Amino acid sequence: MEILPLTEETMGLEMDLCLRFHPSGYAVPETDAVEGRRAKEGFLRRVFERVRPAGFVAVESGEPVALLELMPREFARRNGYITGELGEDGETLTIACLEVAAGRDRKRVMDAMVAHVVERLDLFAPYRAVEVGAFPRDVDFHPAWVYEKHGFEVAEDRGIALVLSVAVPLAGVGNGSQCKNGVRCP
Amino acid sequence: MREVTVVYSPQCPSNIHFINQMRELARPYGAEVEAIDAFEEHERAAEYLKGTPIGHTRHLFITVFVDGRWVPGHPGNPRFRDDFVEALEGGGG
């Protein structure tokens, strides 16, 4: 499994996961998928103006295995994701989706994706924090355990949901080794 | 005539499909279906979402209102479809 930055070059693979390899087993008919891709592409291009890469896509044998997608908190809030109220919107990225393709070892792959993003947080400076709206139970979507395992901490406890957060290293502190393959560096 | 409002995130590429499914389900009831892109029309979307836990303890993805009343659940879930049809028929409290 190879984990690639989510950019204009890989967004098609990311959309394939949602449309063709969704963990529910549901595949969207191509007629509707075309319009869905168009809508998502327009949105992603706006995200890339603010953060690039906007997450990561895992692939194997040319097929998507997983995605981890983040965006400015302001964008996530408008899209109805659970977002935090602490800190500055302009300094915070929100993980919107962490999804694994049908038939894969979901827990193992989610673990690898979160580990990957945490190891590369310096890519996201000058943002100061990455947050996620997660759930304390062992749920399929955004389970808190996978984020807490990799250093996210509870910023806001809302009972049935948590806002978890991890700090982004200050620009220049990281070694910049991930700044390649067309990824814009801090 | 029932009014169906679908509030959705453009970030989920499957949502167009679910909106079309809602239109199919609503057609026999003569219901109008309006889809609101939460990102582009966030103020209108917020008017619908303010009475729900969405954004606070629940993620949006896509959600449906019948005559302004929230029908919880995801349109990809068969149980949701039963609840949606029940709301169209005037049930569900």
HADDOCK unambig.tbl for C-alpha pairs under 7 A between the chains (distance, minus, plus):
assign (segid A and resid 15 and name CA) (segid B and resid 13 and name CA) 6.76 0.50 0.50
assign (segid A and resid 18 and name CA) (segid B and resid 13 and name CA) 6.93 0.50 0.50
assign (segid A and resid 18 and name CA) (segid B and resid 14 and name CA) 6.85 0.50 0.50
assign (segid A and resid 19 and name CA) (segid B and resid 13 and name CA) 6.92 0.50 0.50
assign (segid A and resid 19 and name CA) (segid B and resid 14 and name CA) 6.09 0.50 0.50
assign (segid A and resid 28 and name CA) (segid B and resid 14 and name CA) 6.54 0.50 0.50
assign (segid A and resid 28 and name CA) (segid B and resid 17 and name CA) 6.71 0.50 0.50
assign (segid A and resid 32 and name CA) (segid B and resid 16 and name CA) 6.24 0.50 0.50
assign (segid A and resid 32 and name CA) (segid B and resid 17 and name CA) 5.13 0.50 0.50
assign (segid A and resid 33 and name CA) (segid B and resid 13 and name CA) 6.96 0.50 0.50
assign (segid A and resid 33 and name CA) (segid B and resid 14 and name CA) 6.78 0.50 0.50
assign (segid A and resid 35 and name CA) (segid B and resid 16 and name CA) 6.76 0.50 0.50
assign (segid A and resid 36 and name CA) (segid B and resid 13 and name CA) 4.15 0.50 0.50
assign (segid A and resid 36 and name CA) (segid B and resid 14 and name CA) 5.93 0.50 0.50
assign (segid A and resid 36 and name CA) (segid B and resid 15 and name CA) 6.78 0.50 0.50
assign (segid A and resid 36 and name CA) (segid B and resid 16 and name CA) 5.38 0.50 0.50
assign (segid A and resid 37 and name CA) (segid B and resid 13 and name CA) 5.52 0.50 0.50
assign (segid A and resid 39 and name CA) (segid B and resid 10 and name CA) 5.85 0.50 0.50
assign (segid A and resid 39 and name CA) (segid B and resid 13 and name CA) 6.88 0.50 0.50
assign (segid A and resid 40 and name CA) (segid B and resid 10 and name CA) 5.63 0.50 0.50
assign (segid A and resid 40 and name CA) (segid B and resid 11 and name CA) 5.17 0.50 0.50
assign (segid A and resid 40 and name CA) (segid B and resid 12 and name CA) 6.67 0.50 0.50
assign (segid A and resid 40 and name CA) (segid B and resid 13 and name CA) 5.58 0.50 0.50
assign (segid A and resid 43 and name CA) (segid B and resid 10 and name CA) 6.67 0.50 0.50
assign (segid A and resid 43 and name CA) (segid B and resid 11 and name CA) 6.52 0.50 0.50
assign (segid A and resid 77 and name CA) (segid B and resid 55 and name CA) 6.74 0.50 0.50
assign (segid A and resid 78 and name CA) (segid B and resid 38 and name CA) 6.07 0.50 0.50
assign (segid A and resid 78 and name CA) (segid B and resid 39 and name CA) 5.10 0.50 0.50
assign (segid A and resid 78 and name CA) (segid B and resid 42 and name CA) 5.78 0.50 0.50
assign (segid A and resid 79 and name CA) (segid B and resid 9 and name CA) 5.10 0.50 0.50
assign (segid A and resid 79 and name CA) (segid B and resid 38 and name CA) 5.47 0.50 0.50
assign (segid A and resid 79 and name CA) (segid B and resid 39 and name CA) 5.35 0.50 0.50
assign (segid A and resid 80 and name CA) (segid B and resid 54 and name CA) 6.28 0.50 0.50
assign (segid A and resid 80 and name CA) (segid B and resid 55 and name CA) 4.85 0.50 0.50
assign (segid A and resid 80 and name CA) (segid B and resid 59 and name CA) 5.88 0.50 0.50
assign (segid A and resid 80 and name CA) (segid B and resid 60 and name CA) 4.72 0.50 0.50
assign (segid A and resid 81 and name CA) (segid B and resid 55 and name CA) 4.93 0.50 0.50
assign (segid A and resid 81 and name CA) (segid B and resid 59 and name CA) 4.51 0.50 0.50
assign (segid A and resid 81 and name CA) (segid B and resid 60 and name CA) 5.82 0.50 0.50
assign (segid A and resid 82 and name CA) (segid B and resid 55 and name CA) 4.16 0.50 0.50
assign (segid A and resid 82 and name CA) (segid B and resid 56 and name CA) 5.14 0.50 0.50
assign (segid A and resid 82 and name CA) (segid B and resid 57 and name CA) 6.15 0.50 0.50
assign (segid A and resid 82 and name CA) (segid B and resid 58 and name CA) 6.17 0.50 0.50
assign (segid A and resid 82 and name CA) (segid B and resid 59 and name CA) 5.57 0.50 0.50
assign (segid A and resid 83 and name CA) (segid B and resid 55 and name CA) 6.46 0.50 0.50
assign (segid A and resid 83 and name CA) (segid B and resid 56 and name CA) 6.94 0.50 0.50
assign (segid A and resid 158 and name CA) (segid B and resid 57 and name CA) 6.86 0.50 0.50
assign (segid A and resid 160 and name CA) (segid B and resid 57 and name CA) 6.59 0.50 0.50
assign (segid A and resid 161 and name CA) (segid B and resid 57 and name CA) 5.05 0.50 0.50
